[in-house]
Amino acid sequence: MKKIIFVVTMVLLGFTSCKDYLDRPNLTSYDESNFWKSETTIRMYAQGAYLNYFAGYGSGFGYGAWGPGYAPWADEDIRTNQWTTTTATSGNGWSFDWVRRHNLMLNRVENSTTISDDAKAHWTGIARFFRAMEYSDLCTTFGNVPYFDREVLATELDELYKDRDPIGLCVTRIIEDFDYAAANVRVNDGLGQLNRDIVMAYMLKRLLYFGTLLKYHNLDQAVATVALNKAKWAAEALINTGRYQISDNYRRIFTTPNTLRGNPEVLFHREYATAIGNHAIVTVSLMGWQQSGPNFGGQVGTTLRAINNYLVTDGLPIKQSPLYNHTPDKYYQDMIQNRDPRLLASFGDTLRVPGITKGGIGFSSTGVASIKLQPVEATVDNIMYVNRNNITACPLMRYGEVLISYAEVMAELDQFTQAIADMTINRLRNRNIRNNDQGEFLPKLPPMVVSGSNVLANGVVIDDPDRDPTVSPLLWEIRRERWAELIFEGQRRGDLKRWKKFSYLKTLETETSGPSDISMGVPFNFYRWGTTSNPGSNPTDLDRLRSAFPDRGSLYLFTPGDSTRIATYNLWLPSSRRNWIDGDIVYERQYFDAIPLDQITLYKEMGKKLTQNPGWQE
């Protein structure tokens, strides 16, 4: 093909004078004079932003926002990260390169004279969608940021070095951009391309976030209300298309190789294929980072709080349900039976502890292993599921998230009714889920019944002893449902941030060097005890074991019939201590990151001021 192009070029040269040829526009490369003249090149430019916002399972060993242990406390995992204590000196996500990129696209598309008005409206909508996404990320991280609605020239120093705009103003502009995109982006622009449904789904996601962030942090109540109402509009417009439905096979949404085309629940996904694009999320779930040795490394484990979040099959929380095993000493299997079927679609049904492997599968740091992103057929013997060879497709946006977000929006607007419960949460509960995607179907949760601000299950009013008293019973149950539905999808920490509930991440009531009372966010750990080397090696003598280790609480037998191993629920984890004091600036400042010091210095050198977030060094 290269030879053919070369011959054609030489023939054309034969019919053209040298001067005429040099005066012609460049036909083999692009510059400002010819790049913005066709939809083909504009599309190419827009697609350069896809991976910035739709990374999915990431690439190679960079697995993005998904899976167990993606970031500190993403799903309240066991890792030992403390709160940030020093102010960033540079970087920290403070960059407006993508803002400039999207503003440049807006300007060039607007001034293009060679594409149709319809195309101009569509690509303007795409650019404004991306600008809304970028400012969403910036405001999520920093709160107030300087807002630029156009390409700023290098000579416009006052504009380039202006101080941060209030987050309420920025969110108002984000709403305007989403509004325009939802009205003008095409309903269908081809396979794998952004379309109107995807725009509305992200509009719902981001405006729910900012509506609740502004509300619970008391930053701008008027804009919060506008954002929540716009999120409601986007959700209803999307639901009313009738194009999507809940998939029965919950786990297969996250574990299907290559592509999710045809899955009725998936609006948008990232495809992977061998030798084209690969990731490592299955490897992390299957056996942790370590690829060799007797234990195959360790998965970052989840917390007891996460397991306890799931309802029992009578629709009640574990501390209220008579179906839950309330004895202090029980098998792990006793903890997970008769529970919301999503629990066994997200977590393994046996403990994985250090020193014990099952079929070459590694352990979890808490004994409880995530399987939600791990295909049933995945083994260390299959090259597709080890190292960074994974090719499962990532559901970037799915209808299950749309429904649970709509439920929360309506509750925040005091418009949640039984009809809303039936079209959202009760649809999610009606899935037919098999244990480990095999065998018999697991029992479903009963429908959620709403009565004023109360929630009922089978005629019983839910009264969870662990409910945060500052959260209404209805909102508490909707938030519970959200965690169960979206666990390991990289959303939990953002949810706690927007609700102003980082206090849930506290692991000990006091900063002491010994055993202490615990909050409901305490992590837990499981350990194996040998047959001879430890005082409590005989697990049939639970009293003796309890006496030998008085700082440990309930004891969980590893496997029924196994007389050589016992797993203990360890109350004292000093390495994982993480305190929280409401109102203390050392902790409250964690909600918004520090503006890097080099940027503050740069502003000073230009005779300008860049305001730091409260609590961080200026």
Buried (B, 14 or more C-beta within 10 A) or exposed (E): EEEEEEEEEEEEEEEEEEEEEEEEEEEEEEEEEBBBBBBEEBBEBBEEBBEBBBBBBBBEEEBBBBBBBBBBBBBBBBBBEEBBEEBBEEEBEBEBEBBBBBBBBBBBBEEBEEBEEEBBBBBBBBBBBBBBBBBBBBBBEBBBBBBBBEBBEEEEEEEBBBEBBBBBBBBBBBBBBBBBBBEBBBEEBEEBBBBBBBBBBBBBBBBBBBBBBBBBBEBBEEBBBBBBBBBBBBBBBBBEEEEBEBBBBBBBBBBBBBBBEEBEBBBBBBBBEEEEBBBBBBBBBBBBBEEEEEBBBBBBBBBBBBBBBBBBBBBBBBEBBEEBBEEEBBBBBBBBBBBBBBBBBBBBBBBBBBEBBEEEBBBBBBBBBBBBBBBEEBBBEEEBBBBBBBBBBBBBBBBBBBBBBBBBBBBBBEEBEEEBBBBBBBBBBEBEBBEBBEEEEBBBBBBBBBEEEBBBBEEBEBEBEBBBEEBBBBBBBBBBBBBBBBBBBBBBBBBBBBBBBBBBBBBBEEEEEEBBEBBBBBBBBBBBBEEEEBEBBBBEEBEBBBEBBEEBBBBBBBBEEEEBBBBBBBBBBBEBBBBBEEEEEEBBBBBBBBBBBBBBEEBEEEEBBBEBBEBBEE
